[in-house]
Amino acid sequence: MFRFKICTFDTGLLAPHGTQSPLGADSVQQEELPQTMTRWFKLRRGVMSLVSLLSLSACSIHGMTGDVMSDYTVKHLSPYVLGTSDLTMACEMGSSMGPFLLSFERVTDQPDMAAIPTFMTAALCAEQVVWEAALRAIRAENAGEAAAYKDALVAQKRAHGVVAHRYYSAYQRMNRLFGERCADLENEDQQLVMLLGLMGGLLAVQNDRASGVMVDVPVDVPRRVARQVKCLDNERWWGMPQALETAVWAGVPNSAPSEIPADQLQSEIYKRMEANAQIGRRAGVRLVDSVYAFTALSLGDEERVKQVITDFARSRKEVKPNPKWRLFDETSAAQLLFISDQLWTQTKGHRTQQDLGVFWSEDSGEDTGENAEDEDSLLDALDEE
């Protein structure tokens, strides 16, 4: 606030009523003025010198606005968005506010603290494009429609590139702020921003690979993330630090501790993921569940994926989302719903029919749930027409 007041100070207000403006101060014969007036002019010259110095340091109304906006985003806008359950609104906020916020880099310090959550939420919009294209590709493949299948794959790759760019931007800014310097984390806001940046790093690598390396995210990012997460308290942040480290073990060869035998690595990965998922479930912030499910999916373990989704859905009924971090829980739910939609579409040709966590019966080959019979009757009627 002090900077703001000085930068906008009208120096003409420093002159006593009835005296010359500051620009004509040298013509005043100070020896003829009372002693108090002489002191006033000395004070005025000192303040004018300070104002001039600040002007030379690029003090501007635009810079001040940028500083205020960055501070407001970190202290008020981001906490508000994190407490909402509207994923679409959150991602649209990141997409629309991002360019406005980042434009202040031209006139003041880089707003990295505010930019990181902005990039992360903006990536959610592009992820939804990826998901829709992936489901279109599955349906086209099932129907034998080669052109539609190829078109969906191209759309999916392009969207993966956008997602990778946004996530990697968040990770780069996190590195600029903290790197691997744990001592620089002074408060909860900084710890949260670091966690978001680390999540962005791993997601950037995954999406960049899926895009055909459109962004060219460095391949050493996962190993760096595995080191950086040690700066964060695992229990405080819902088991996510260890979950991210464990995901690296699953995705990067020879990244797990050497004392874990190769034939026991997968079981150790599941053990750690389950333990950390329980931390998040108890806290009502179930981010680990989506990391857990995607890790099991990468290992080709469909049954484990289904179990994670079912456990997540059961936990949501037992423990409501933490109101302060509701958006994280909703993000995890959306990601798990996408995986469920993939499984349903591959097997049944359509998205998840029932509530999240409900799957078809493998024995009968039919959908489970009370609406299955009604749906089959409807489809039969359509076929007859």
GIGIKA-V567014 format. One record per pair of residues at least 24 apart in sequence whose C-alpha atoms are under 10 Angstrom apart, sorted by the first residue. I is the first residue (numbers start at 1). J is the second residue. Records with the same first field share a line. If there is no record, write none. Layout:
I = J  J
This chain:
1 = 64  68
3 = 54  59  60  64
4 = 59  60  61  63  64  65  68
6 = 47  50  51  54  55  59
7 = 50  51  52  54  55  58  59  60  61  64
8 = 51  59  60  61
9 = 47  48  51
10 = 48  51
11 = 44  45  47  48  51
12 = 44  48
13 = 44
14 = 40  41  43  44  45  47  48
15 = 40  41  44
16 = 40  41
22 = 48
58 = 107  108
59 = 107  108
60 = 107  108
61 = 107
62 = 104  106  107  108
63 = 104  105  106  107  108  109
64 = 104  107  108
65 = 101  104  107  108
66 = 100  101  102  103  104  105  106  107  108  109  110  111
67 = 101  104  105  107  108  109  110  111
69 = 100  101  104  111  114
70 = 101  102  104  109  110  111  112  113  114  115
71 = 111  113  114
72 = 114
73 = 97  101  111  113  114  115  117  118
74 = 111  112  113  114  115  116  117  118  189  190  193
75 = 114  189
77 = 114
78 = 114  117  118  121
79 = 189  324  325  327
80 = 324  325  327
81 = 117  121  324  325  326  327
82 = 117  121  323  324  325  326  327  328  329  330
83 = 321  322  323  324  325  326  327  328  329
84 = 323  324  325  326  327  328  330
85 = 321  323  325  326  327  328  329  330  331
86 = 326  327  330  331
87 = 121  124  125  326  327  328  330  331  334
88 = 121  122  124  125  128
89 = 121  125
90 = 118  120  121  122  124  125  327
91 = 118  119  120  121  122  123  124  125  126  127  128
92 = 118  121  122  123  124  125
93 = 118  121  122  125
94 = 118  119  120  121  122  123  124  125
95 = 119  120  121  122  123  124  125  126  166
96 = 122
97 = 122
98 = 122
110 = 173
111 = 173
112 = 169  170  172  173  174  175  176  177  193
113 = 170  173  174  177  189  190  192  193  194
114 = 173  193
115 = 169  170  173  174  193
116 = 166  167  168  169  170  171  172  173  174  193  194  196  197  200
117 = 167  170  192  193  194  196  197  200
118 = 166  170
119 = 163  165  166  167  168  169  170  171  173  196  197  200
120 = 163  166  167  168  169  170  171  196  197  199  200
121 = 166  167  327  331
122 = 162  163  166  167
123 = 159  160  162  163  164  165  166  167  170  200  203  204
124 = 163  166  167  331  334  335
125 = 159  162  163
126 = 156  158  159  160  161  162  163  164  166
127 = 156  159  160  162  163  164  207  335
128 = 159  163  334  335  338
129 = 155  156  158  159  160  162  163
130 = 155  156  157  158  159  160  161  162  163  207
131 = 156  159  160  335  338  339  341  342
132 = 156  338  341
133 = 157  159
134 = 338  341  342
135 = 338  339  341  342  343  344  345  346  349  350  351
136 = 342  345
138 = 342  343  345  346  347  349  350
139 = 342  345  346  348  349  350
140 = 349
141 = 346
142 = 345  346  347  348  349
143 = 349
153 = 211
154 = 211
155 = 211
156 = 210  211
157 = 207  208  209  210  211  212  213  214
158 = 210  211  212  214
159 = 207  210  211
160 = 204  206  207  208  209  210  211  212  213  214  215
161 = 204  207  208  209  210  211  212  213  214  215  216
162 = 204  207  208  211  214  215
163 = 200  203  204  206  207  208  211  215
164 = 200  201  202  203  204  205  206  207  208  209  210  211  213  214  215  216  217
165 = 200  204  205  207  208  214  215  216  217
166 = 200  201  203  204  215
167 = 196  197  198  199  200  201  202  203  204  205  207  208
168 = 197  198  199  200  201  202  203  204  205  207  208  215  216  217  218  221
169 = 197  200  201  204
170 = 194  196  197  198  199  200  201  204
171 = 195  196  197  198  199  200  201  202  203  204  221  225
172 = 197  198  200  201
173 = 197
174 = 198  200  201
175 = 201  228
178 = 228
179 = 224  225  228
180 = 224  225  227  228  229  230  231
181 = 228  231
182 = 228  229  230  231  232
183 = 231
184 = 231
185 = 231  232
188 = 236
191 = 231  232  233  237
192 = 232  237
194 = 228  229  231  232
195 = 225  228  229  231  232  237  240  241  244
197 = 225
198 = 222  224  225  226  228  229  241  244
199 = 225  229  240  241  244  291
200 = 225
201 = 225
202 = 226  244  245  247  248  251
206 = 251
219 = 252
220 = 252
221 = 248
222 = 247  248  249  251  252  255
223 = 248  249  252  255
224 = 248
226 = 255  256
234 = 276  279
235 = 276  279  280  283
236 = 279  280  283
237 = 279  280  283  285  287
238 = 276  277  278  279  280  281  282  283  284  285  286  287  288
239 = 272  273  274  275  276  277  278  279  280  281  283  285  286  287  288
240 = 273  276  277  279  280  285  286  287  288  289  291
241 = 276  288
242 = 272  273  275  276  288
243 = 269  272  273  274  275  276  277  287  288  289  291  292  295
244 = 273  288  291  292  295
245 = 269  272  273
246 = 270  271  272  273  291  292  295
247 = 272  273  291  292  294  295  296  298
248 = 295
249 = 295
250 = 295  296  298  299
251 = 295  298  299
266 = 296  299
269 = 295  296
270 = 295  296  304
274 = 308
277 = 308  311  312
278 = 311  312  315
280 = 315  329
281 = 311  312  314  315  316  318  319  320  321  322  329
282 = 315  316  318  319  320  321  322
283 = 319  320  321  322  325
284 = 315  316  318  319  320  321  322  323  324  325  326  328  329
285 = 316  319  320  321  322  323  324  325  326  327  328  329  330  332
286 = 312  315  316  321  322  325  326  328  329  330  331  332  333
287 = 312  327  328  329  330  331  332  333  335
288 = 312  329  332
289 = 329  332  333  335  336
290 = 329  331  332  333  334  335  336  337  339
291 = 332  335  336
293 = 332  335  336  339
294 = 335  336  339
297 = 339
302 = 343
305 = 336  339  340  343
306 = 336  339  340  343  357  358  359
307 = 357
308 = 336  357
309 = 333  336  337  339  340  356  357  358  359
310 = 336  355  356  357  358  359
311 = 357
312 = 336  356  357
313 = 355  356  357  358
314 = 356  357
